Amino acid sequence: MLAAMIEHDESDEATSGSAPSESAPALIVALGASAGGLEALSTFFASAGELSGLSFVVITHQAPSPASLLPSLLARQTSLPTHEVVDGMPCERDHVYVAPPRRFVSIERGRFSLADASEHPGQLPINYFFRSLAHDQRDRAVGVVLSGTGSDGTLGLKEIKASLGLSIVQVAEDAGFTGMPISAVNGDSPDYVVPAAEIPRHIGEYQLRAQNLRAQRPEDAEVQLNSDALRKLFALLRQRTGHDFSWYKESTVRRRIERRMNLQRAETLPEYLTQLGTTPNELDQLFDELLI
């Protein structure tokens, strides 16, 4: 069973390794919000002025109405062009996109698709887009759960994290309504739980570290797999868990180790290895991600 899961993961990752085009965003940041969400979104965009090369997609529980005021309200908080999503529209860097009322949004190959909510009974709009984003963008996906009631976003955020994306939740004490943030934290430990004003900083730092880690990848995959540092890492995992990961396909190992290195702010594999030796909990976190 484990081997089958690994083979599936490898084939998925093989399709996500190509570099984005010049107009494509480096990361697509999906922001899910409900009650109290306007304040959280306004705070987020007011703090996101330094971010560049990304795109932002806002999914909310808007009341049914012929038109939404949300794009114009958010446009007051950001200098980026802000649009309501139109079916077939490409997702471009340095833009903000807002889901229209009564419509479910998905993304495929970097383009948005719209569907009537009535076509997806029992589903929730934030989960629906998060899952789509995880499948389409994988490690270029960022999911953010902000203020709201209920549990929408919990399952979708879990899929983003499982697909090597970044998962962030607004800390409950900072949210106007705590249902969605608390549900997301309890559903699957997100990478960061912070106030809305701090979320852009974490995204920007994550983006920069991801670029640096990609630039360090050797052209010869065997060089990385056979390195002393990686052999020591596998030995630590075997000693702690009893599992031997040295036979994993290189792309699976590399991407999941790089994700943990990024979150722990380790710039090199030997530096991360030092952290593993002194922080047993991080070794458990890595083990869990290698099993996803």
Phi, psi and chi 1 to 4 in degrees:
 res  aa     phi    psi   chi1   chi2   chi3   chi4
   1 MET       -  -44.4  179.6   65.8  177.7      -
   2 LEU   -62.2  -41.2  178.3   58.3      -      -
   3 ALA   -62.2  -39.3      -      -      -      -
   4 ALA   -64.3  -39.8      -      -      -      -
   5 MET   -63.5  -40.3  -68.4  169.7   64.0      -
   6 ILE   -66.8  -42.7  -66.1  168.6      -      -
   7 GLU   -61.7  -39.8  -70.9  173.5    1.6      -
   8 HIS   -64.2  -42.4  173.9   73.7      -      -
   9 ASP   -63.8  -40.9 -176.8   63.8      -      -
  10 GLU   -63.4  -43.8  -71.6  170.2   -7.3      -
  11 SER   -65.8  -36.7   62.4      -      -      -
  12 ASP   -65.3  -43.9  -76.7  -11.1      -      -
  13 GLU   -68.8  -28.6  -71.1 -171.6  -30.2      -
  14 ALA   -63.1  -27.3      -      -      -      -
  15 THR   -85.5   -8.5   64.6      -      -      -
  16 SER  -108.9    6.9   67.3      -      -      -
  17 GLY   -88.3  -10.6      -      -      -      -
  18 SER   -72.1  149.3   57.8      -      -      -
  19 ALA   -73.1  146.2      -      -      -      -
  20 PRO   -70.7  155.5   25.2  -33.5      -      -
  21 SER   -69.6  171.2   66.1      -      -      -
  22 GLU   -63.1  -32.6  -68.9 -175.5    0.1      -
  23 SER   -86.9  -13.7   62.2      -      -      -
  24 ALA   -78.0  145.9      -      -      -      -
  25 PRO   -71.5  149.5   26.1  -34.0      -      -
  26 ALA   -67.1  -37.4      -      -      -      -
  27 LEU  -138.7  147.4  -59.8  172.3      -      -
  28 ILE  -109.0  119.5  -63.3  179.8      -      -
  29 VAL  -100.6  114.1 -179.3      -      -      -
  30 ALA   -98.8  125.4      -      -      -      -
  31 LEU  -113.2  114.7  -60.2  139.3      -      -
  32 GLY  -104.9  130.0      -      -      -      -
  33 ALA  -149.4  158.3      -      -      -      -
  34 SER  -137.4 -126.8 -179.5      -      -      -
  35 ALA   -58.3  132.6      -      -      -      -
  36 GLY    78.6    4.7      -      -      -      -
  37 GLY   -72.2  -29.9      -      -      -      -
  38 LEU   -61.8  -42.4  179.0   57.4      -      -
  39 GLU   -63.6  -44.0 -179.7 -179.4   -3.7      -
  40 ALA   -64.7  -42.5      -      -      -      -
  41 LEU   -65.7  -40.8  -71.8  164.5      -      -
  42 SER   -62.5  -41.6  -62.7      -      -      -
  43 THR   -64.2  -43.1  -61.1      -      -      -
  44 PHE   -58.8  -53.1  173.0   88.9      -      -
  45 PHE   -70.7  -29.4  -77.4  109.5      -      -
  46 ALA   -66.4  -22.3      -      -      -      -
  47 SER  -101.2   -0.1  -54.9      -      -      -
  48 ALA  -102.9   17.4      -      -      -      -
  49 GLY   -63.2  -25.1      -      -      -      -
  50 GLU   -85.3  -12.5  -61.1  -60.6  -41.7      -
  51 LEU   -75.4  138.2  -63.3  179.3      -      -
  52 SER  -145.0  155.0   64.1      -      -      -
  53 GLY    82.3    5.4      -      -      -      -
  54 LEU  -111.2  167.4  -46.9 -177.8      -      -
  55 SER  -126.9  155.2   62.3      -      -      -
  56 PHE  -126.7  131.3  -55.2   90.4      -      -
  57 VAL  -122.5  121.1 -175.0      -      -      -
  58 VAL  -103.5  121.3  176.9      -      -      -
  59 ILE  -119.1  120.1  -49.2  -68.4      -      -
  60 THR  -132.9  169.4   64.0      -      -      -
  61 HIS   -93.9   81.7  -64.6  173.2      -      -
  62 GLN   -86.4  144.3  -61.1 -173.8   58.6      -
  63 ALA   -65.8  143.0      -      -      -      -
  64 PRO   -57.5  127.8  -23.2   33.5      -      -
  65 SER  -161.5  157.2   61.6      -      -      -
  66 PRO   -61.9  -31.7  -21.6   33.2      -      -
  67 ALA  -143.4  155.7      -      -      -      -
  68 SER  -107.7  137.3  170.9      -      -      -
  69 LEU   -87.6   -8.8  -64.0  175.6      -      -
  70 LEU   -60.8  -44.2 -171.4   55.4      -      -
  71 PRO   -56.1  -42.7  -26.8   36.3      -      -
  72 SER   -70.5  -33.8   60.4      -      -      -
  73 LEU   -67.0  -43.2  -68.0  173.7      -      -
  74 LEU   -70.7  -30.2  -66.9 -178.9      -      -
  75 ALA   -62.1  -21.3      -      -      -      -
  76 ARG   -73.6  -17.7  -59.7  173.5 -174.9  174.0
  77 GLN  -102.4   -5.4  -55.5  -63.9  -27.7      -
  78 THR  -144.0  149.9  176.6      -      -      -
  79 SER   -87.1   -5.7   60.4      -      -      -
  80 LEU   -74.7  146.0  -61.3  178.5      -      -
  81 PRO   -57.7  133.4  -21.7   32.0      -      -
  82 THR  -121.7  125.8  -56.5      -      -      -
  83 HIS  -129.9  151.1  -40.1  -89.9      -      -
  84 GLU   -81.7  137.4 -173.4  169.5   86.2      -
  85 VAL   -64.4  135.4  173.0      -      -      -
  86 VAL  -118.2  142.5  174.9      -      -      -
  87 ASP   -56.8  128.9 -167.3   52.9      -      -
  88 GLY    87.3   -4.2      -      -      -      -
  89 MET   -67.4  134.1  173.4 -175.8  -75.2      -
  90 PRO   -74.4  148.9   27.1  -33.4      -      -
  91 CYS   -93.8  107.8 -176.5      -      -      -
  92 GLU  -108.2  155.0  -61.1 -178.1  -16.7      -
  93 ARG   -65.9  152.7   61.8  173.4   55.4 -159.0
  94 ASP    59.3   41.1  -62.5  -41.2      -      -
  95 HIS  -135.2  156.5  -75.1   67.7      -      -
  96 VAL  -116.0  131.4  177.5      -      -      -
  97 TYR  -120.6  137.1  -58.1   92.4      -      -
  98 VAL  -121.2  129.6 -179.4      -      -      -
  99 ALA   -67.5  135.5      -      -      -      -
 100 PRO   -75.0  157.8   25.5  -31.7      -      -
 101 PRO   -61.2  147.8  -18.8   30.2      -      -
 102 ARG    64.1   15.0  -61.6  177.8  -63.8  176.2
 103 ARG  -124.9  144.4  -53.5  -59.8  -64.2  -85.7
 104 PHE   -98.0  134.3  -86.9   31.3      -      -
 105 VAL  -109.7  137.2 -179.1      -      -      -
 106 SER  -133.4  171.8   60.5      -      -      -
 107 ILE  -137.2  136.9 -171.7  167.6      -      -
 108 GLU  -142.4  122.7 -177.4  175.6   -2.9      -
 109 ARG    52.9   38.8  -63.8 -175.2  179.2 -179.0
 110 GLY    79.7    9.6      -      -      -      -
 111 ARG  -121.9  144.1  -73.1 -174.7  174.8  -89.9
 112 PHE   -82.6  147.1  -65.4  112.0      -      -
 113 SER  -127.3  144.1  -66.2      -      -      -
 114 LEU  -116.2  145.8  -65.7  179.7      -      -
 115 ALA  -142.6  149.7      -      -      -      -
 116 ASP   -67.9  141.9  -70.5  -26.7      -      -
 117 ALA   -59.1  -29.9      -      -      -      -
 118 SER   -66.1  -18.0   59.6      -      -      -
 119 GLU   -79.3  -10.1  -62.0  175.8   16.3      -
 120 HIS  -130.9   62.6  -58.4  -79.9      -      -
 121 PRO   -61.9  140.1   24.0  -34.2      -      -
 122 GLY    84.0   -8.3      -      -      -      -
 123 GLN   -98.5  161.3  -63.3 -162.8   46.0      -
 124 LEU  -116.8  141.6  -61.5  171.3      -      -
 125 PRO   -64.6  -36.3   21.4  -32.7      -      -
 126 ILE   -72.2  -47.1  -60.6  171.9      -      -
 127 ASN   -55.5  -42.4  -80.6  -24.5      -      -
 128 TYR   -59.9  -46.9 -175.2   84.8      -      -
 129 PHE   -73.5  -41.1 -177.3   74.4      -      -
 130 PHE   -56.0  -45.1  -81.7   12.2      -      -
 131 ARG   -63.0  -42.7  -74.5  168.4  166.2  164.5
 132 SER   -61.7  -43.4  169.4      -      -      -
 133 LEU   -64.3  -41.6 -176.9   66.1      -      -
 134 ALA   -59.9  -43.5      -      -      -      -
 135 HIS   -69.1  -38.9  177.3   75.8      -      -
 136 ASP   -82.7  -37.4 -167.9   61.1      -      -
 137 GLN  -110.8  -20.7  -63.8  -66.2  -45.4      -
 138 ARG    50.8 -112.0  -62.6 -170.3   64.0   77.2
 139 ASP   -75.5   -2.0   61.1  -12.8      -      -
 140 ARG   -98.6    9.4  -63.4 -170.4 -178.2  103.3
 141 ALA   -96.0  138.5      -      -      -      -
 142 VAL  -127.5  124.2  178.1      -      -      -
 143 GLY  -110.3  132.5      -      -      -      -
 144 VAL  -127.9  122.8  179.7      -      -      -
 145 VAL  -103.8  122.4  171.7      -      -      -
 146 LEU  -111.3 -168.6  -60.9  170.6      -      -
 147 SER   -50.9  141.2  173.5      -      -      -
 148 GLY   167.5  164.0      -      -      -      -
 149 THR   -97.3  160.2   58.9      -      -      -
 150 GLY    84.2 -155.8      -      -      -      -
 151 SER  -128.7    9.6   62.3      -      -      -
 152 ASP   -60.0  136.7 -164.6    5.6      -      -
 153 GLY   102.6  -21.2      -      -      -      -
 154 THR   -64.0  -52.4  -63.0      -      -      -
 155 LEU   -69.4  -38.3  -63.8  178.1      -      -
 156 GLY   -66.4  -38.5      -      -      -      -
 157 LEU   -64.3  -37.2 -163.8   67.5      -      -
 158 LYS   -62.1  -38.9 -172.1  173.8 -177.5  177.8
 159 GLU   -70.7  -35.6  -69.1 -160.1   26.6      -
 160 ILE   -61.8  -45.0  -73.7  175.9      -      -
 161 LYS   -64.3  -41.1 -177.3  176.7  178.0 -179.2
 162 ALA   -65.3  -25.3      -      -      -      -
 163 SER   -91.7   14.2  -63.5      -      -      -
 164 LEU    79.2   11.9  -60.3  178.5      -      -
 165 GLY   -82.1 -178.5      -      -      -      -
 166 LEU  -102.7  134.2  179.0   65.2      -      -
 167 SER  -119.6  129.9   60.5      -      -      -
 168 ILE  -135.6  141.9  -55.7  178.2      -      -
 169 VAL  -130.7  136.8  177.6      -      -      -
 170 GLN   -67.5  129.0 -178.9 -177.3   12.8      -
 171 VAL   -61.8  138.9   66.5      -      -      -
 172 ALA   -57.3  -37.5      -      -      -      -
 173 GLU   -63.8  -18.9  -67.3   77.9    5.5      -
 174 ASP   -97.7   -9.0 -176.1   59.4      -      -
 175 ALA   -95.9  143.9      -      -      -      -
 176 GLY   -66.2  -36.3      -      -      -      -
 177 PHE  -130.6  131.4  -68.3   81.0      -      -
 178 THR   -99.8   -4.7   61.3      -      -      -
 179 GLY   -57.6  -53.2      -      -      -      -
 180 MET   -65.7  -46.7  -80.4  173.6   40.6      -
 181 PRO   -59.8  -43.7  -27.9   37.1      -      -
 182 ILE   -65.5  -41.8  -70.5  175.3      -      -
 183 SER   -61.6  -42.0  175.4      -      -      -
 184 ALA   -65.9  -39.9      -      -      -      -
 185 VAL   -66.2  -42.1  169.3      -      -      -
 186 ASN   -73.1  -24.7  -67.8  -22.6      -      -
 187 GLY   -70.8  -42.0      -      -      -      -
 188 ASP  -171.3  113.0 -175.8   34.0      -      -
 189 SER   -40.5  109.6  -59.7      -      -      -
 190 PRO   -70.4  165.2   24.5  -31.7      -      -
 191 ASP   -70.3  -36.5  -62.6  -46.4      -      -
 192 TYR  -139.0  139.7  -62.3  108.7      -      -
 193 VAL  -127.1  102.8 -178.0      -      -      -
 194 VAL  -144.6  165.0  -66.2      -      -      -
 195 PRO   -62.4  156.0  -23.6   34.4      -      -
 196 ALA   -58.6  -36.5      -      -      -      -
 197 ALA   -67.2  -21.7      -      -      -      -
 198 GLU   -94.1  -12.1  -63.6 -179.2   15.2      -
 199 ILE   -61.3  -46.3  -65.4  174.1      -      -
 200 PRO   -55.8  -38.3  -26.8   37.0      -      -
 201 ARG   -62.4  -42.9  174.5  174.6   61.9   83.7
 202 HIS   -65.9  -37.6  -73.9  -73.7      -      -
 203 ILE   -65.4  -44.3  -67.0  173.7      -      -
 204 GLY   -63.0  -42.7      -      -      -      -
 205 GLU   -65.7  -39.8  -68.1  174.6   -5.8      -
 206 TYR   -63.2  -43.2 -179.6   88.0      -      -
 207 GLN   -60.2  -46.1  175.7 -168.1   12.5      -
 208 LEU   -64.7  -44.7  179.4   60.3      -      -
 209 ARG   -65.5  -37.1  -69.8 -166.2  -60.7  -93.1
 210 ALA   -62.6  -41.6      -      -      -      -
 211 GLN   -63.1  -42.0  -67.9  170.9  -15.4      -
 212 ASN   -65.6  -40.3  -68.4  -21.3      -      -
 213 LEU   -67.1  -39.6  -72.4  169.8      -      -
 214 ARG   -62.8  -37.9  -70.8 -168.4 -174.4  105.5
 215 ALA   -67.3  -21.9      -      -      -      -
 216 GLN   -86.3   -8.5  -66.0  176.0   27.5      -
 217 ARG   -63.9  128.6  -68.6  175.2 -176.3  169.9
 218 PRO   -72.0  150.5   26.6  -34.0      -      -
 219 GLU   -66.5  -35.1  -66.4 -177.0    3.8      -
 220 ASP   -92.3  108.8 -176.3   -4.1      -      -
 221 ALA   -59.4  -32.5      -      -      -      -
 222 GLU   -66.1  -26.9  -66.4  -57.7  -42.5      -
 223 VAL   -61.4  -43.4  171.6      -      -      -
 224 GLN   -70.4  -43.9 -174.7  173.6    5.1      -
 225 LEU   -65.6  -32.1  -80.3 -179.1      -      -
 226 ASN   -96.2    8.7  -68.5  -30.3      -      -
 227 SER   -68.3  152.2   69.5      -      -      -
 228 ASP   -60.1  -40.3  -71.7  -20.2      -      -
 229 ALA   -62.0  -41.6      -      -      -      -
 230 LEU   -70.9  -36.8 -163.6   57.1      -      -
 231 ARG   -62.7  -39.0  -77.2 -164.1  -66.2  -91.0
 232 LYS   -66.7  -37.1  -68.9  177.1 -178.7  177.1
 233 LEU   -62.0  -46.0 -174.5  152.8      -      -
 234 PHE   -62.0  -36.4  -71.7  145.7      -      -
 235 ALA   -65.7  -40.0      -      -      -      -
 236 LEU   -62.6  -41.5  -75.4  172.6      -      -
 237 LEU   -65.1  -42.1  -75.8  168.0      -      -
 238 ARG   -63.3  -42.0  -78.7 -165.0  -58.4  -89.9
 239 GLN   -64.4  -38.6 -179.0  179.6    1.7      -
 240 ARG   -85.7  -34.9 -174.0  165.9 -178.9   84.0
 241 THR  -115.1  -19.6   70.0      -      -      -
 242 GLY    82.9    1.5      -      -      -      -
 243 HIS  -101.0  142.1  -72.4  -96.6      -      -
 244 ASP  -107.2  112.1 -177.9    6.0      -      -
 245 PHE   -99.7    6.5  -67.9   97.6      -      -
 246 SER   -69.3  -14.4   61.1      -      -      -
 247 TRP   -95.3    2.0   53.5  -85.8      -      -
 248 TYR   -63.7  150.9  -93.5   44.4      -      -
 249 LYS   -63.2  142.9 -175.1  176.7  178.2 -179.8
 250 GLU   -55.8  -42.5 -175.2  -89.5  -20.4      -
 251 SER   -64.4  -37.1   62.3      -      -      -
 252 THR   -65.2  -49.0  -59.2      -      -      -
 253 VAL   -61.5  -49.2  172.9      -      -      -
 254 ARG   -60.8  -49.4 -176.6 -167.1   68.4 -143.7
 255 ARG   -66.2  -38.4  -70.4 -178.8 -176.9  -83.6
 256 ARG   -76.2  -34.7  -64.0 -170.2 -177.9  -82.0
 257 ILE   -67.9  -42.2  -68.6  175.3      -      -
 258 GLU   -60.9  -38.0  -78.2 -178.3   -3.1      -
 259 ARG   -62.1  -45.0 -169.6 -174.4  117.1   80.4
 260 ARG   -67.9  -38.3  -66.1  -52.8  -48.6  173.6
 261 MET   -59.1  -43.7  -71.6  173.6   61.3      -
 262 ASN   -60.1  -49.1 -170.5  -27.4      -      -
 263 LEU   -65.1  -30.4  -66.5  172.7      -      -
 264 GLN   -92.5    3.9  -65.7  -58.0  -48.4      -
 265 ARG    61.2   32.3  -63.1  175.6  171.1   83.7
 266 ALA   -90.9  126.1      -      -      -      -
 267 GLU   -87.5  -21.7  -63.1 -176.6   -0.2      -
 268 THR  -135.4  160.9   65.2      -      -      -
 269 LEU   -64.0  -42.9 -172.0   55.1      -      -
 270 PRO   -59.5  -37.1  -28.3   37.6      -      -
 271 GLU   -63.9  -42.6 -178.3 -179.8  -19.6      -
 272 TYR   -65.3  -36.9 -178.1   59.4      -      -
 273 LEU   -61.0  -39.5 -176.8   64.9      -      -
 274 THR   -61.3  -42.6  -60.2      -      -      -
 275 GLN   -62.3  -39.2  -66.9 -175.7    7.7      -
 276 LEU   -62.7  -36.0  -72.2  174.3      -      -
 277 GLY   -71.7  -22.5      -      -      -      -
 278 THR  -109.8   -8.4   58.3      -      -      -
 279 THR  -130.2   84.8  -46.3      -      -      -
 280 PRO   -56.1  -33.0  -24.3   34.1      -      -
 281 ASN   -62.9  -34.0 -177.4   61.4      -      -
 282 GLU   -67.0  -34.9  175.4   57.0   26.3      -
 283 LEU   -62.9  -39.2 -163.4   59.8      -      -
 284 ASP   -65.4  -39.7  -66.0  -25.9      -      -
 285 GLN   -63.0  -43.3  -67.3  -80.2   -9.2      -
 286 LEU   -62.9  -43.9  175.9   60.8      -      -
 287 PHE   -56.8  -46.3  173.8   65.1      -      -
 288 ASP   -60.8  -41.7  -71.8  -17.3      -      -
 289 GLU   -70.8  -34.8  -64.6 -145.4    8.7      -
 290 LEU   -66.6  -23.9  -72.1  170.9      -      -
 291 LEU   -87.2  -11.3  -72.0 -179.2      -      -
 292 ILE   -61.9      -  -68.0  175.3      -      -
